[in-house]
């Protein structure tokens, strides 16, 4: 096969170091990876890092009508994310039936700029009976919540039914991921706080204390261990949660977890208004350091953005609890996380593990690692170029999400995604902008 492109830059080595090498591409697939620069190089990025395209394991494109896959995948492309794992909790109805799944698949075909893996969900009252048909229909996994976020869009699954859900998802050959917060504690604290109509941002964290996360995590893991199926815990924020995961892993449970850039870069002290209202809430500096320790040791296997692109109008209410929870983040995930990692640790094993948490680990967890998340022959030529840059500053108004703002506005991340290739095609160049059309993205299926 004739080689169409050869990209040369700093590649990861098996020992966790980085050095100059080349990636050869033909027909949208990687054909060769060399630890020496190729004489046939067509794109030479110098000392910039040539990394696998990121897999964002947690994106909400349809939580409200203002985003959609065109906006979210455009943001992804500009941020070095070449595959998103799309959440199923859409404002028009959760993806819990074949009809809704087919409608979502058509949206991928019509709108997506980069590739998309789809999750389904299983509603209370027997939805677990459809796990097999949804898995056969093309979802790579399922997400459910232990907290009642929205009774229609994002309902709670009770503990008794979670036993059935886990069994059904395990039999379907899929992965279950959970929003793990204790419903009873949070609802009681929210009821008390609602009477106060407080404008104090700290009230949000007070209604979701650390024990509400750790109890949710324990419940999900204990049921998963009992049923013997794979569990992925979403957006954990606490060192104690990480320690609990490590204990269950040591007992042989197939449990993994993700954390997010906001838990790695921000703390509760940064929350001055509703913009940084997130579930679980931002924690103290000690928890931020615990999350970095979990990432760089490989315990926190996945970093996801939890992209929730609410417009400013839904985040700027004076009463803190009236604001929607979540922040936009898929476009800034790679630059902020890897830039901070380079500042802390340099380009060594810790950086390599952090790259893995953004690429191979999420791909493997959702069964798409045979095509995504690695620079290896036979894999899709999904590539990002990360250029260290201490002068580049994030402009929230210039990002591609329709949210129109960013929690990292004016932030100097220390690195920038300067080039993104999706299946061998340049979809983002920092010099010229986005160059991909709606509908070029494809659905990715579990092997």
Kinemage of the C-alpha trace (Angstrom):
@kinemage 1
@onewidth
@group {chain A} dominant
@subgroup {mainchain}
@vectorlist {calphas} color= white
{ca unk a 1} P 0.000 0.000 0.000
{ca unk a 2} L 1.408 3.387 -0.920
{ca unk a 3} L 2.125 5.644 2.049
{ca unk a 4} L 0.095 8.833 1.806
{ca unk a 5} L 1.472 10.718 4.829
{ca unk a 6} L 4.337 10.472 7.292
{ca unk a 7} L 4.190 12.582 10.475
{ca unk a 8} L 7.384 13.103 12.443
{ca unk a 9} L 7.689 14.458 15.974
{ca unk a 10} L 8.137 13.276 19.557
{ca unk a 11} L 6.530 9.864 20.082
{ca unk a 12} L 6.030 7.862 23.239
{ca unk a 13} L 8.451 5.003 23.900
{ca unk a 14} L 7.789 1.758 25.817
{ca unk a 15} L 9.828 3.011 28.797
{ca unk a 16} L 7.635 6.103 29.194
{ca unk a 17} L 10.100 8.500 27.573
{ca unk a 18} L 9.493 10.529 24.412
{ca unk a 19} L 11.767 10.914 21.402
{ca unk a 20} L 11.685 11.769 17.729
{ca unk a 21} L 10.034 9.209 15.481
{ca unk a 22} L 7.541 8.870 12.629
{ca unk a 23} L 4.021 7.602 12.003
{ca unk a 24} L 3.118 6.455 8.485
{ca unk a 25} L -0.477 6.596 7.261
{ca unk a 26} L -2.300 5.204 4.233
{ca unk a 27} L -6.000 4.856 3.579
{ca unk a 28} L -6.880 6.450 6.912
{ca unk a 29} L -5.018 3.757 8.865
{ca unk a 30} L -1.613 3.705 10.544
{ca unk a 31} L 0.749 1.466 8.571
{ca unk a 32} L 3.996 1.891 10.487
{ca unk a 33} L 5.382 3.490 13.638
{ca unk a 34} L 9.126 4.063 13.716
{ca unk a 35} L 11.309 5.226 16.615
{ca unk a 36} L 13.516 7.086 14.151
{ca unk a 37} L 12.482 9.969 11.868
{ca unk a 38} L 11.527 8.835 8.380
{ca unk a 39} L 13.276 10.295 5.322
{ca unk a 40} L 9.829 10.348 3.685
{ca unk a 41} L 8.308 12.742 6.239
{ca unk a 42} L 5.488 14.899 4.880
{ca unk a 43} L 4.610 16.694 8.144
{ca unk a 44} L 7.418 17.479 10.593
{ca unk a 45} L 6.260 19.046 13.850
{ca unk a 46} L 9.739 19.346 15.348
{ca unk a 47} L 9.795 18.839 19.122
{ca unk a 48} L 6.008 18.840 19.463
{ca unk a 49} L 4.364 15.627 20.708
{ca unk a 50} L 2.656 13.301 18.225
{ca unk a 51} L 0.021 11.471 20.289
{ca unk a 52} L -2.995 9.250 19.700
{ca unk a 53} L -6.200 11.179 19.146
{ca unk a 54} L -7.973 11.507 22.477
{ca unk a 55} L -11.088 9.505 23.350
{ca unk a 56} L -13.388 11.668 25.481
{ca unk a 57} L -15.308 9.127 27.517
{ca unk a 58} L -18.009 11.512 28.744
{ca unk a 59} L -19.800 13.992 26.469
{ca unk a 60} L -23.369 15.333 26.744
{ca unk a 61} L -24.329 16.727 23.330
{ca unk a 62} L -28.107 16.841 23.769
{ca unk a 63} L -28.789 17.721 27.407
{ca unk a 64} L -30.467 20.810 25.953
{ca unk a 65} L -31.414 21.920 22.461
{ca unk a 66} L -28.566 24.393 22.079
{ca unk a 67} L -25.616 22.063 21.436
{ca unk a 68} L -25.865 18.901 19.306
{ca unk a 69} L -23.219 16.710 17.745
{ca unk a 70} L -22.091 19.263 15.176
{ca unk a 71} L -21.032 21.676 17.917
{ca unk a 72} L -19.668 19.095 20.348
{ca unk a 73} L -17.648 17.161 17.766
{ca unk a 74} L -16.328 20.389 16.239
{ca unk a 75} L -15.130 21.332 19.710
{ca unk a 76} L -13.675 17.856 20.082
{ca unk a 77} L -11.729 18.107 16.808
{ca unk a 78} L -10.268 21.489 17.794
{ca unk a 79} L -9.187 19.967 21.109
{ca unk a 80} L -7.455 16.868 19.741
{ca unk a 81} L -10.378 14.557 20.555
{ca unk a 82} L -11.016 12.193 17.661
{ca unk a 83} L -13.672 10.007 19.320
{ca unk a 84} L -16.349 10.964 21.818
{ca unk a 85} L -18.396 8.614 23.963
{ca unk a 86} L -21.816 10.230 23.792
{ca unk a 87} L -24.054 10.110 26.838
{ca unk a 88} L -27.672 8.890 26.462
{ca unk a 89} L -29.548 11.465 28.573
{ca unk a 90} L -31.028 13.640 25.836
{ca unk a 91} L -33.539 16.387 26.495
{ca unk a 92} L -35.877 14.883 23.902
{ca unk a 93} L -35.800 11.534 25.668
{ca unk a 94} L -33.127 9.164 26.972
{ca unk a 95} L -31.667 6.603 24.584
{ca unk a 96} L -33.419 3.601 26.122
{ca unk a 97} L -35.114 2.006 23.101
{ca unk a 98} L -34.152 0.896 19.609
{ca unk a 99} L -36.192 3.701 18.055
{ca unk a 100} L -34.355 6.357 20.034
{ca unk a 101} L -31.036 4.659 19.335
{ca unk a 102} L -31.718 4.691 15.591
{ca unk a 103} L -32.624 8.370 15.762
{ca unk a 104} L -29.346 9.081 17.565
{ca unk a 105} L -27.414 7.066 15.002
{ca unk a 106} L -28.930 9.196 12.257
{ca unk a 107} L -27.740 12.313 14.072
{ca unk a 108} L -24.218 10.895 14.081
{ca unk a 109} L -24.460 10.294 10.340
{ca unk a 110} L -25.798 13.795 9.697
{ca unk a 111} L -23.849 15.957 12.143
{ca unk a 112} L -20.671 14.400 13.502
{ca unk a 113} L -17.285 15.833 12.543
{ca unk a 114} L -15.250 13.151 14.368
{ca unk a 115} L -16.159 9.620 15.374
{ca unk a 116} L -18.776 8.793 18.006
{ca unk a 117} L -19.414 5.814 20.272
{ca unk a 118} L -22.915 5.731 21.724
{ca unk a 119} L -24.118 4.762 25.177
{ca unk a 120} L -27.615 3.619 26.001
{ca unk a 121} L -29.475 3.792 29.294
{ca unk a 122} L -31.968 1.563 31.089
{ca unk a 123} L -34.856 3.337 32.786
{ca unk a 124} L -36.359 2.299 36.139
{ca unk a 125} L -39.195 -0.183 36.083
{ca unk a 126} L -37.722 -2.910 33.893
{ca unk a 127} L -35.655 -1.090 31.299
{ca unk a 128} L -32.865 -3.609 31.939
{ca unk a 129} L -34.806 -6.090 29.800
{ca unk a 130} L -33.748 -4.111 26.695
{ca unk a 131} L -30.014 -4.256 27.403
{ca unk a 132} L -29.400 -7.085 24.932
{ca unk a 133} L -31.228 -5.515 22.007
{ca unk a 134} L -29.598 -2.118 22.565
{ca unk a 135} L -26.158 -3.743 22.702
{ca unk a 136} L -26.933 -5.606 19.485
{ca unk a 137} L -28.135 -2.301 18.019
{ca unk a 138} L -24.727 -0.691 18.463
{ca unk a 139} L -24.229 0.897 21.888
{ca unk a 140} L -20.788 0.301 23.415
{ca unk a 141} L -22.128 0.419 26.962
{ca unk a 142} L -24.777 1.763 29.302
{ca unk a 143} L -24.972 4.540 31.854
{ca unk a 144} L -27.303 4.775 34.810
{ca unk a 145} L -27.458 7.075 37.819
{ca unk a 146} L -27.708 6.348 41.516
{ca unk a 147} L -28.912 9.940 41.969
{ca unk a 148} L -32.228 11.264 40.672
{ca unk a 149} L -31.008 14.160 38.529
{ca unk a 150} L -34.159 14.371 36.382
{ca unk a 151} L -37.068 11.907 36.651
{ca unk a 152} L -37.546 11.860 32.855
{ca unk a 153} L -34.145 12.493 31.307
{ca unk a 154} L -31.745 11.261 33.990
{ca unk a 155} L -33.591 9.163 36.625
{ca unk a 156} L -32.282 7.181 39.563
{ca unk a 157} L -31.960 3.399 39.512
{ca unk a 158} L -32.659 1.968 42.975
{ca unk a 159} L -30.334 -0.555 44.569
{ca unk a 160} L -32.650 -3.549 44.067
{ca unk a 161} L -33.097 -2.852 40.374
{ca unk a 162} L -29.379 -2.140 40.002
{ca unk a 163} L -28.859 -5.864 40.635
{ca unk a 164} L -30.951 -6.639 37.530
{ca unk a 165} L -29.310 -3.862 35.510
{ca unk a 166} L -25.828 -5.141 36.255
{ca unk a 167} L -26.744 -8.711 35.403
{ca unk a 168} L -28.377 -7.712 32.115
{ca unk a 169} L -25.513 -5.449 31.047
{ca unk a 170} L -22.990 -8.155 31.900
{ca unk a 171} L -24.895 -10.681 29.807
{ca unk a 172} L -24.939 -8.223 26.893
{ca unk a 173} L -21.124 -8.090 26.907
{ca unk a 174} L -21.107 -4.347 27.570
{ca unk a 175} L -19.707 -2.012 30.209
{ca unk a 176} L -21.915 -0.252 32.731
{ca unk a 177} L -20.925 3.220 33.881
{ca unk a 178} L -22.573 5.030 36.757
{ca unk a 179} L -23.110 8.450 38.233
{ca unk a 180} L -22.424 7.357 41.807
{ca unk a 181} L -23.760 9.743 44.439
{ca unk a 182} L -26.014 8.834 47.352
{ca unk a 183} L -29.533 10.029 46.597
{ca unk a 184} L -30.944 10.084 50.146
{ca unk a 185} L -28.187 12.260 51.634
{ca unk a 186} L -28.132 14.780 48.811
{ca unk a 187} L -31.906 15.128 48.523
{ca unk a 188} L -32.226 15.809 52.260
{ca unk a 189} L -29.471 18.424 52.194
{ca unk a 190} L -30.889 20.026 49.047
{ca unk a 191} L -34.301 20.327 50.679
{ca unk a 192} L -32.786 22.139 53.654
{ca unk a 193} L -30.656 24.419 51.466
{ca unk a 194} L -33.527 25.280 49.119
{ca unk a 195} L -35.358 26.976 51.976
{ca unk a 196} L -32.428 29.345 52.424
{ca unk a 197} L -32.288 30.510 48.759
{ca unk a 198} L -28.579 31.127 49.319
{ca unk a 199} L -26.292 33.027 46.957
{ca unk a 200} L -23.191 31.526 48.598
{ca unk a 201} L -21.377 29.240 46.117
{ca unk a 202} L -20.163 27.044 48.994
{ca unk a 203} L -23.731 25.858 49.565
{ca unk a 204} L -23.495 23.600 46.523
{ca unk a 205} L -20.601 21.586 47.958
{ca unk a 206} L -22.324 21.485 51.342
{ca unk a 207} L -25.282 19.657 49.771
{ca unk a 208} L -22.962 17.040 48.258
{ca unk a 209} L -20.467 16.190 51.014
{ca unk a 210} L -17.670 13.686 50.414
{ca unk a 211} L -19.656 10.871 52.043
{ca unk a 212} L -22.369 11.226 49.382
{ca unk a 213} L -19.787 10.302 46.746
{ca unk a 214} L -18.063 7.520 48.660
{ca unk a 215} L -21.361 5.856 49.615
{ca unk a 216} L -22.481 5.968 45.988
{ca unk a 217} L -19.173 4.506 44.857
{ca unk a 218} L -19.369 1.738 47.471
{ca unk a 219} L -22.919 0.805 46.522
{ca unk a 220} L -22.099 0.548 42.825
{ca unk a 221} L -18.911 -1.439 43.398
{ca unk a 222} L -20.397 -3.867 45.871
{ca unk a 223} L -23.268 -4.719 43.536
{ca unk a 224} L -20.870 -5.023 40.579
{ca unk a 225} L -18.586 -7.302 42.596
{ca unk a 226} L -21.600 -9.405 43.626
{ca unk a 227} L -22.815 -9.727 40.034
{ca unk a 228} L -19.319 -10.131 38.573
{ca unk a 229} L -19.619 -7.613 35.763
{ca unk a 230} L -17.545 -4.660 34.555
{ca unk a 231} L -18.194 -1.265 36.153
{ca unk a 232} L -16.859 2.155 35.240
{ca unk a 233} L -17.382 4.960 37.766
{ca unk a 234} L -17.835 8.414 36.291
{ca unk a 235} L -16.256 11.712 37.381
{ca unk a 236} L -14.802 10.870 40.792
{ca unk a 237} L -13.389 13.746 42.825
{ca unk a 238} L -11.991 12.248 46.039
{ca unk a 239} L -8.844 10.461 47.098
{ca unk a 240} L -10.942 8.237 49.376
{ca unk a 241} L -13.046 7.164 46.390
{ca unk a 242} L -9.831 6.241 44.572
{ca unk a 243} L -8.654 4.245 47.596
{ca unk a 244} L -11.936 2.333 47.666
{ca unk a 245} L -11.588 1.501 43.968
{ca unk a 246} L -8.052 0.250 44.582
{ca unk a 247} L -9.317 -2.047 47.354
{ca unk a 248} L -12.015 -3.545 45.134
{ca unk a 249} L -9.544 -3.985 42.295
{ca unk a 250} L -7.287 -5.821 44.742
{ca unk a 251} L -10.199 -8.159 45.467
{ca unk a 252} L -10.464 -8.954 41.752
{ca unk a 253} L -13.413 -6.693 40.864
{ca unk a 254} L -13.484 -5.358 37.300
{ca unk a 255} L -13.869 -1.720 38.345
{ca unk a 256} L -12.347 1.406 36.809
{ca unk a 257} L -12.954 5.110 37.277
{ca unk a 258} L -12.505 8.430 35.580
{ca unk a 259} L -11.708 11.855 36.879
{ca unk a 260} L -11.955 15.145 34.991
{ca unk a 261} L -9.804 18.186 34.190
{ca unk a 262} L -11.786 20.351 36.614
{ca unk a 263} L -10.825 18.069 39.507
{ca unk a 264} L -7.177 18.209 38.378
{ca unk a 265} L -6.915 21.964 37.804
{ca unk a 266} L -9.539 23.691 39.951
{ca unk a 267} L -10.552 23.660 43.613
{ca unk a 268} L -13.494 24.843 45.683
{ca unk a 269} L -11.664 28.144 46.172
{ca unk a 270} L -12.141 28.866 42.454
{ca unk a 271} L -15.936 28.662 42.683
{ca unk a 272} L -17.224 32.215 42.927
{ca unk a 273} L -20.568 31.781 41.164
{ca unk a 274} L -22.726 29.260 39.323
{ca unk a 275} L -20.332 28.797 36.418
{ca unk a 276} L -18.352 26.180 38.368
{ca unk a 277} L -21.367 24.355 39.819
{ca unk a 278} L -20.513 20.747 38.957
{ca unk a 279} L -21.641 17.347 40.259
{ca unk a 280} L -19.755 16.117 42.241
{ca unk a 281} L -18.578 19.556 43.376
{ca unk a 282} L -15.061 20.933 43.245
{ca unk a 283} L -13.095 19.876 46.302
{ca unk a 284} L -10.084 21.206 48.224
{ca unk a 285} L -6.455 21.331 47.121
{ca unk a 286} L -5.646 18.048 48.892
{ca unk a 287} L -8.223 16.227 46.760
{ca unk a 288} L -6.803 17.786 43.604
{ca unk a 289} L -3.392 16.392 44.530
{ca unk a 290} L -4.933 13.002 45.294
{ca unk a 291} L -6.467 12.936 41.821
{ca unk a 292} L -3.100 13.720 40.231
{ca unk a 293} L -1.549 10.897 42.226
{ca unk a 294} L -4.284 8.535 41.015
{ca unk a 295} L -3.771 9.558 37.380
{ca unk a 296} L 0.009 9.376 37.356
{ca unk a 297} L 0.083 5.977 39.065
{ca unk a 298} L -2.514 4.564 36.675
{ca unk a 299} L -5.217 4.088 39.317
{ca unk a 300} L -7.454 6.697 37.702
{ca unk a 301} L -7.454 4.922 34.378
{ca unk a 302} L -9.501 7.500 32.479
{ca unk a 303} L -9.691 11.280 32.210
{ca unk a 304} L -12.904 12.561 30.639
{ca unk a 305} L -14.270 16.064 30.139
{ca unk a 306} L -17.855 15.442 31.323
{ca unk a 307} L -18.711 18.024 28.645
{ca unk a 308} L -21.979 19.661 29.756
{ca unk a 309} L -22.330 22.777 27.591
{ca unk a 310} L -25.019 24.744 29.398
{ca unk a 311} L -25.351 28.305 28.104
{ca unk a 312} L -24.410 31.161 30.431
{ca unk a 313} L -28.092 31.982 30.980
{ca unk a 314} L -28.470 28.675 32.842
{ca unk a 315} L -25.302 29.208 34.900
{ca unk a 316} L -25.599 32.827 36.065
{ca unk a 317} L -28.502 32.744 38.519
{ca unk a 318} L -27.891 34.577 41.807
{ca unk a 319} L -29.220 31.634 43.831
{ca unk a 320} L -26.490 29.054 43.510
{ca unk a 321} L -28.740 25.981 43.548
{ca unk a 322} L -30.892 27.359 40.725
{ca unk a 323} L -28.016 26.940 38.286
{ca unk a 324} L -27.549 23.861 36.107
{ca unk a 325} L -24.607 21.629 36.986
{ca unk a 326} L -21.713 21.003 34.611
{ca unk a 327} L -19.236 22.804 32.385
{ca unk a 328} L -18.172 22.650 28.731
{ca unk a 329} L -14.821 20.925 28.403
{ca unk a 330} L -14.120 18.607 25.474
{ca unk a 331} L -12.168 21.258 23.519
{ca unk a 332} L -9.939 22.183 26.466
{ca unk a 333} L -9.475 18.730 28.033
{ca unk a 334} L -6.235 17.712 26.310
{ca unk a 335} L -4.436 21.063 26.440
{ca unk a 336} L -5.266 21.832 30.079
{ca unk a 337} L -4.574 18.351 31.417
{ca unk a 338} L -1.410 17.601 29.479
{ca unk a 339} L -0.097 21.144 29.806
{ca unk a 340} L -0.430 20.959 33.588
{ca unk a 341} L 1.097 17.477 33.597
{ca unk a 342} L 4.163 18.709 31.711
{ca unk a 343} L 4.597 21.542 34.198
{ca unk a 344} L 4.381 19.169 37.139
{ca unk a 345} L 6.306 16.139 35.909
{ca unk a 346} L 7.931 16.853 32.540
{ca unk a 347} L 7.762 14.458 29.556
{ca unk a 348} L 8.337 11.194 31.406
{ca unk a 349} L 6.363 8.218 32.721
{ca unk a 350} L 3.765 10.391 34.498
{ca unk a 351} L 3.082 12.230 31.267
{ca unk a 352} L 2.841 8.915 29.400
{ca unk a 353} L 0.277 7.598 31.918
{ca unk a 354} L -1.748 10.785 31.620
{ca unk a 355} L -1.732 10.465 27.834
{ca unk a 356} L -2.914 6.870 28.243
{ca unk a 357} L -5.789 8.047 30.464
{ca unk a 358} L -6.966 10.282 27.604
{ca unk a 359} L -6.491 7.747 24.811
{ca unk a 360} L -5.960 3.985 25.127
{ca unk a 361} L -7.600 3.470 28.523
{ca unk a 362} L -11.051 4.894 27.636
{ca unk a 363} L -10.932 3.146 24.263
{ca unk a 364} L -10.247 -0.186 25.931
{ca unk a 365} L -12.905 0.300 28.595
{ca unk a 366} L -15.618 0.746 25.987
{ca unk a 367} L -14.419 -2.039 23.716
{ca unk a 368} L -13.105 0.140 20.880
{ca unk a 369} L -9.382 -0.197 21.608
{ca unk a 370} L -8.902 -2.370 18.528
{ca unk a 371} L -9.306 0.797 16.428
{ca unk a 372} L -8.917 3.774 18.715
{ca unk a 373} L -6.544 5.222 21.294
{ca unk a 374} L -3.133 4.031 20.068
{ca unk a 375} L -0.463 4.820 17.513
{ca unk a 376} L -0.130 1.281 16.193
{ca unk a 377} L -0.277 -0.376 12.761
{ca unk a 378} L -3.851 -1.257 11.824
{ca unk a 379} L -5.402 1.388 14.065
{ca unk a 380} L -7.318 4.349 12.726
{ca unk a 381} L -4.962 7.239 11.978
{ca unk a 382} L -6.400 9.388 14.753
{ca unk a 383} L -3.583 11.702 15.789
{ca unk a 384} L -3.144 14.907 17.740
{ca unk a 385} L -0.111 17.167 17.838
{ca unk a 386} L 0.498 18.824 21.200
{ca unk a 387} L 2.857 21.800 21.133
{ca unk a 388} L 4.238 23.185 24.394
{ca unk a 389} L 3.347 26.886 24.446
{ca unk a 390} L 3.531 28.998 27.588
{ca unk a 391} L 2.072 32.055 25.828
{ca unk a 392} L -1.167 30.653 24.389
{ca unk a 393} L -4.215 31.660 26.392
{ca unk a 394} L -7.675 30.059 26.180
{ca unk a 395} L -10.415 32.377 24.907
{ca unk a 396} L -13.746 30.952 26.010
{ca unk a 397} L -15.680 32.955 23.437
{ca unk a 398} L -13.607 31.519 20.566
{ca unk a 399} L -14.285 27.854 21.320
{ca unk a 400} L -16.551 25.713 19.145
{ca unk a 401} L -19.155 24.576 21.670
{ca unk a 402} L -22.358 26.568 21.549
{ca unk a 403} L -22.036 27.183 25.296
{ca unk a 404} L -20.082 30.332 24.458
{ca unk a 405} L -17.915 30.255 27.591
{ca unk a 406} L -15.276 28.150 29.322
{ca unk a 407} L -14.251 27.573 32.942
{ca unk a 408} L -10.685 28.052 31.673
{ca unk a 409} L -11.194 31.441 30.017
{ca unk a 410} L -7.903 33.394 30.096
{ca unk a 411} L -6.102 30.314 31.430
{ca unk a 412} L -2.544 29.638 30.223
{ca unk a 413} L -2.519 25.835 29.885
{ca unk a 414} L 1.152 25.545 28.875
{ca unk a 415} L 0.417 23.486 25.771
{ca unk a 416} L -1.821 23.684 22.729
{ca unk a 417} L -3.337 21.220 20.273
{ca unk a 418} L -1.990 22.481 16.965
{ca unk a 419} L -3.092 19.665 14.647
{ca unk a 420} L -5.761 16.953 14.713
{ca unk a 421} L -6.138 14.112 12.228
{ca unk a 422} L -9.221 11.892 12.164
{ca unk a 423} L -8.712 8.688 10.173
{ca unk a 424} L -5.808 10.365 8.368
{ca unk a 425} L -7.658 13.564 7.452
{ca unk a 426} L -6.656 16.890 8.988
{ca unk a 427} L -9.759 18.198 10.749
{ca unk a 428} L -8.093 20.909 12.832
{ca unk a 429} L -5.076 23.110 12.235
{ca unk a 430} L -4.424 25.867 14.771
{ca unk a 431} L -3.211 28.082 11.925
{ca unk a 432} L -6.192 27.686 9.642
{ca unk a 433} L -8.970 26.403 11.919
{ca unk a 434} L -11.549 23.652 11.532
{ca unk a 435} L -11.609 21.896 8.160
{ca unk a 436} L -14.152 19.106 8.593
{ca unk a 437} L -17.710 18.865 7.331
{ca unk a 438} L -20.788 17.603 9.189
{ca unk a 439} L -21.360 13.922 8.562
{ca unk a 440} L -17.727 12.868 8.082
{ca unk a 441} L -17.718 11.368 11.574
{ca unk a 442} L -18.756 7.735 11.960
{ca unk a 443} L -20.265 5.641 14.676
{ca unk a 444} L -17.733 3.377 16.380
{ca unk a 445} L -18.823 -0.096 17.440
{ca unk a 446} L -17.615 -2.390 20.194
{ca unk a 447} L -15.559 -5.341 19.057
